[in-house]
Amino acid sequence: MVPLNEHDMMRDLMQAIGFPIIVAARTELGTINHTLLTLAALRDASIPVCGVALIGNENFENRRAIERYGNARVVGHIPILKKIDRATLLDVYEKYFDHQAFQ
């Protein structure tokens, strides 16, 4: 529901693009509510959801709650990174993401 301009929201852009969405969610306090509301808003707008990528320190309870109550698969995890560049992100994808989710 993030405004892009005076008339459009991020949801509108996602609808126009038409690709399945990966929801990026932090692993900290408040993420269950935030992520479940985001998933509900996407589904209400008939936007397909590929899954959720969690960002931060691993929190297995939050992950289980998002998968159960959000009816969405967590497809990956991005740990806290000291450096963000192409090589680091490719390494994170190889180590922490379910490659099957992207086929």
PAKE-780645 format. One line per field, with one value per residue: residue in three letters; y, x negated, z negated of N, C-alpha, C, O in turn. Coordinates in steps of 0.2 Angstrom, whole numbers. Example, Ala and Ser with C-alpha at 12.3 -4.5 7.8 and 13.67 -1.06 7.14 Angstrom:
BEGIN
drendren = c(ALA|SER)
n.c2 = c(-28|-11)
n.c1 = c(-66|-64)
n.c3 = c(-39|-35)
ca.c2 = c(-22|-5)
ca.c1 = c(-62|-68)
ca.c3 = c(-39|-36)
c.c2 = c(-16|0)
c.c1 = c(-66|-64)
c.c3 = c(-39|-39)
o.c2 = c(-17|6)
o.c1 = c(-71|-67)
o.c3 = c(-42|-40)
END
This chain:
BEGIN
drendren = c(MET|VAL|PRO|LEU|ASN|GLU|HIS|ASP|MET|MET|ARG|ASP|LEU|MET|GLN|ALA|ILE|GLY|PHE|PRO|ILE|ILE|VAL|ALA|ALA|ARG|THR|GLU|LEU|GLY|THR|ILE|ASN|HIS|THR|LEU|LEU|THR|LEU|ALA|ALA|LEU|ARG|ASP|ALA|SER|ILE|PRO|VAL|CYS|GLY|VAL|ALA|LEU|ILE|GLY|ASN|GLU|ASN|PHE|GLU|ASN|ARG|ARG|ALA|ILE|GLU|ARG|TYR|GLY|ASN|ALA|ARG|VAL|VAL|GLY|HIS|ILE|PRO|ILE|LEU|LYS|LYS|ILE|ASP|ARG|ALA|THR|LEU|LEU|ASP|VAL|TYR|GLU|LYS|TYR|PHE|ASP|HIS|GLN|ALA|PHE|GLN)
n.c2 = c(-6|6|22|27|39|53|46|32|16|5|-8|-6|-5|-18|-26|-21|-26|-40|-51|-65|-61|-59|-57|-46|-47|-42|-50|-47|-41|-38|-43|-53|-48|-38|-45|-54|-45|-39|-50|-53|-41|-42|-54|-50|-41|-49|-53|-63|-73|-78|-81|-78|-69|-69|-56|-53|-58|-75|-82|-94|-96|-85|-87|-100|-96|-86|-95|-104|-96|-86|-94|-96|-99|-98|-93|-90|-83|-69|-65|-54|-43|-38|-33|-27|-33|-38|-51|-55|-56|-66|-76|-77|-81|-93|-101|-99|-99|-107|-115|-121|-114|-104|-109)
n.c1 = c(-4|-11|-12|-16|-15|-4|7|6|2|-10|-4|3|-6|-12|-1|0|-12|-11|-18|-22|-23|-36|-36|-45|-50|-54|-63|-60|-51|-34|-33|-25|-11|-12|-17|-6|5|0|-1|13|18|12|18|32|31|30|17|4|-6|-22|-30|-38|-51|-62|-71|-85|-90|-88|-72|-63|-50|-43|-44|-37|-24|-20|-20|-10|2|2|3|-7|-23|-39|-52|-65|-79|-87|-102|-108|-119|-136|-141|-135|-133|-134|-140|-139|-125|-122|-128|-121|-108|-111|-114|-103|-91|-76|-78|-69|-57|-57|-56)
n.c3 = c(0|2|7|24|31|33|37|38|31|24|25|37|47|46|50|63|68|67|63|52|34|23|6|-4|-20|-37|-51|-63|-78|-76|-63|-60|-60|-50|-39|-37|-34|-23|-14|-14|-8|5|10|10|20|30|34|38|27|24|13|-3|-8|-21|-31|-40|-57|-60|-64|-69|-75|-70|-57|-55|-60|-49|-38|-42|-46|-36|-25|-16|-8|-15|-5|-6|-15|-20|-28|-40|-32|-30|-19|-3|12|29|29|16|14|24|18|6|11|16|5|-5|1|8|22|30|29|39|51)
ca.c2 = c(0|12|27|29|45|55|42|25|13|-1|-13|-5|-7|-25|-28|-20|-30|-46|-57|-67|-57|-61|-52|-46|-46|-43|-56|-44|-40|-35|-45|-58|-44|-34|-49|-57|-40|-38|-56|-52|-36|-44|-58|-46|-38|-55|-52|-69|-73|-83|-83|-73|-69|-65|-53|-52|-64|-81|-82|-99|-95|-80|-91|-105|-92|-83|-100|-107|-91|-83|-99|-94|-102|-94|-96|-89|-79|-65|-64|-47|-43|-33|-30|-29|-32|-44|-58|-57|-58|-72|-81|-78|-84|-100|-104|-98|-99|-113|-113|-124|-109|-99|-112)
ca.c1 = c(0|-15|-11|-21|-14|2|13|4|-1|-14|0|5|-12|-12|4|-2|-18|-8|-22|-21|-27|-40|-35|-51|-48|-59|-62|-59|-45|-29|-33|-19|-6|-14|-17|1|8|-3|2|20|19|11|23|38|31|29|10|1|-11|-27|-32|-40|-59|-64|-77|-87|-92|-83|-67|-59|-43|-40|-43|-31|-18|-19|-18|-4|7|2|3|-13|-29|-45|-56|-72|-81|-93|-104|-111|-125|-141|-143|-129|-136|-132|-143|-137|-118|-122|-130|-115|-103|-113|-114|-98|-84|-73|-78|-63|-52|-58|-56)
ca.c3 = c(0|2|13|28|33|31|39|39|25|26|27|44|51|46|54|70|70|68|61|45|30|17|1|-8|-27|-42|-55|-70|-81|-72|-56|-58|-58|-44|-33|-36|-31|-16|-10|-13|-3|12|12|11|26|35|36|36|22|25|7|-7|-9|-27|-31|-47|-61|-59|-69|-67|-77|-65|-50|-56|-60|-43|-34|-44|-46|-30|-20|-11|-9|-15|0|-7|-21|-19|-35|-40|-28|-31|-12|1|19|33|27|9|15|27|12|1|15|17|-2|-9|5|11|29|33|29|44|58)
c.c2 = c(6|16|28|36|48|51|34|23|7|-7|-12|-7|-15|-28|-27|-24|-37|-52|-59|-63|-61|-56|-52|-44|-47|-48|-54|-44|-36|-38|-50|-54|-41|-39|-52|-51|-39|-44|-55|-47|-38|-49|-55|-43|-43|-54|-59|-69|-79|-86|-77|-74|-65|-62|-51|-58|-69|-81|-88|-99|-90|-84|-96|-101|-89|-89|-103|-102|-87|-87|-97|-97|-97|-97|-94|-84|-75|-63|-56|-47|-37|-29|-32|-27|-38|-51|-60|-59|-64|-78|-83|-82|-92|-104|-104|-98|-105|-112|-116|-119|-104|-103|-112)
c.c1 = c(-4|-13|-17|-21|-7|8|12|1|-5|-10|2|0|-13|-7|3|-7|-16|-12|-20|-25|-30|-39|-42|-49|-54|-58|-60|-52|-40|-28|-27|-13|-7|-14|-10|5|6|0|9|22|18|16|30|38|29|21|7|-5|-16|-29|-34|-48|-59|-70|-79|-89|-86|-78|-62|-52|-40|-39|-37|-24|-16|-17|-12|2|8|3|-1|-19|-35|-50|-63|-73|-87|-96|-107|-118|-129|-142|-137|-132|-133|-134|-140|-129|-118|-123|-124|-110|-105|-113|-108|-91|-82|-73|-72|-57|-52|-58|-49)
c.c3 = c(0|8|17|31|31|32|38|32|28|28|35|49|51|50|61|73|71|66|53|40|24|11|-4|-15|-32|-47|-62|-72|-77|-65|-55|-56|-51|-38|-32|-32|-24|-11|-9|-8|4|14|14|18|32|38|34|32|23|18|3|-8|-16|-28|-38|-50|-60|-65|-67|-69|-72|-59|-50|-56|-53|-38|-35|-43|-39|-24|-14|-13|-10|-10|-1|-13|-19|-26|-34|-37|-30|-24|-7|8|23|31|21|10|19|22|8|5|15|10|-6|-5|7|18|33|34|35|51|61)
o.c2 = c(12|13|29|39|44|51|30|26|6|-10|-17|-10|-17|-33|-32|-27|-41|-58|-55|-62|-66|-50|-57|-38|-51|-51|-58|-46|-31|-36|-50|-55|-41|-37|-53|-53|-38|-43|-57|-48|-36|-49|-57|-42|-41|-56|-60|-64|-84|-92|-71|-80|-60|-65|-48|-63|-67|-80|-86|-101|-92|-83|-96|-103|-89|-88|-104|-103|-85|-85|-97|-98|-92|-103|-97|-82|-78|-59|-53|-51|-31|-23|-38|-22|-43|-55|-66|-64|-68|-83|-88|-86|-96|-110|-108|-96|-109|-108|-113|-119|-101|-100|-115)
o.c1 = c(-2|-13|-22|-26|-4|14|17|-3|-5|-12|3|1|-14|-8|4|-7|-17|-10|-18|-31|-28|-42|-44|-45|-58|-52|-59|-47|-42|-24|-25|-10|-2|-11|-8|9|11|2|12|26|21|18|33|43|28|20|7|-9|-13|-30|-33|-50|-57|-75|-75|-90|-80|-81|-58|-48|-34|-33|-33|-20|-10|-12|-8|7|13|4|1|-21|-35|-52|-68|-68|-92|-93|-107|-122|-127|-144|-135|-133|-130|-130|-139|-127|-113|-120|-123|-107|-101|-111|-106|-86|-87|-69|-70|-53|-47|-60|-47)
o.c3 = c(-2|14|15|32|26|29|38|29|34|33|38|54|57|53|65|78|76|66|50|42|22|13|-6|-16|-32|-47|-67|-69|-74|-61|-49|-51|-47|-33|-26|-28|-20|-6|-3|-3|9|20|18|21|38|44|28|33|22|17|5|-9|-17|-25|-42|-47|-61|-71|-63|-65|-70|-55|-45|-53|-51|-34|-31|-40|-37|-18|-8|-19|-6|-11|3|-16|-16|-30|-29|-38|-31|-24|-7|10|20|30|20|7|17|22|6|2|14|10|-9|-9|9|21|38|38|36|56|66)
END
